[in-house]
Amino acid sequence: NMSQTVAVTGIQDAPYYTRCNTCHSGPEVDFVIVMQRASNTDRTSLTLAPTGNQPAYVGGSSAATATTAGIAALVWATNPSQSRTHVLNRLKQAAQIYPSRSSEFGWGLIAAAAAVN
């Protein structure tokens, strides 16, 4: 039992929720982040260059988890006295599927601006 864990995975940038090629789905998932884009041949998300000035691309559930942690940090930064529960509730309420919950994609894709505001 890992009740304190927030599980995140990636989805494709598509009209419907579709698991990305290197991601997972299932009842444990709480949130999703777009990690596979349709607008370039690599199809993954742009990231800072590991060296030099040439940007790179990254995808998968690990990158989706880091992105969600960043959104949670932005929510928490707006009011540092908020509890973990309050921050999670803000993320849930800003997710596309809320107040429902998908058996494969949890609360869905988080609207970061809505979660912060």
Backbone hydrogen bonds, N-H to C=O, Kabsch-Sander energy under -0.5 kcal/mol:
donor,donor_aa,acceptor,acceptor_aa,energy
5,T,2,M,-2.0
7,A,5,T,-0.6
9,T,31,F,-1.6
11,I,33,I,-1.9
12,Q,18,T,-3.0
13,D,36,Q,-3.1
14,A,12,Q,-1.6
20,C,10,G,-1.4
23,C,20,C,-1.7
26,G,104,E,-1.9
29,V,26,G,-1.6
30,D,7,A,-3.0
31,F,7,A,-1.7
32,V,108,G,-1.7
33,I,9,T,-1.7
35,M,11,I,-2.5
36,Q,11,I,-1.3
37,R,43,R,-3.6
45,S,35,M,-0.5
45,S,58,V,-1.9
47,T,56,A,-2.7
56,A,47,T,-1.5
58,V,45,S,-2.8
61,S,22,T,-0.8
64,A,60,G,-1.8
65,T,61,S,-2.2
66,A,62,S,-1.9
67,T,63,A,-2.2
68,T,64,A,-2.2
69,A,65,T,-2.3
70,G,66,A,-1.8
71,I,67,T,-2.0
72,A,68,T,-2.7
73,A,69,A,-2.1
74,L,70,G,-1.9
75,V,71,I,-2.2
76,W,72,A,-2.6
77,A,73,A,-2.3
78,T,74,L,-1.1
78,T,75,V,-0.6
79,N,75,V,-0.6
79,N,76,W,-1.0
82,Q,79,N,-2.4
87,V,83,S,-2.3
88,L,84,R,-2.6
89,N,85,T,-2.4
90,R,86,H,-2.1
91,L,87,V,-2.1
92,K,88,L,-2.7
93,Q,89,N,-2.8
94,A,90,R,-1.2
95,A,92,K,-1.6
96,Q,109,L,-2.1
97,I,107,W,-2.0
98,Y,107,W,-0.9
100,S,97,I,-1.9
102,S,106,G,-3.1
106,G,102,S,-1.1
107,W,30,D,-3.2
108,G,105,F,-1.6
110,I,32,V,-0.9
111,A,94,A,-2.2
112,A,110,I,-1.0
115,A,111,A,-2.2
116,V,112,A,-2.2
117,N,113,A,-2.5
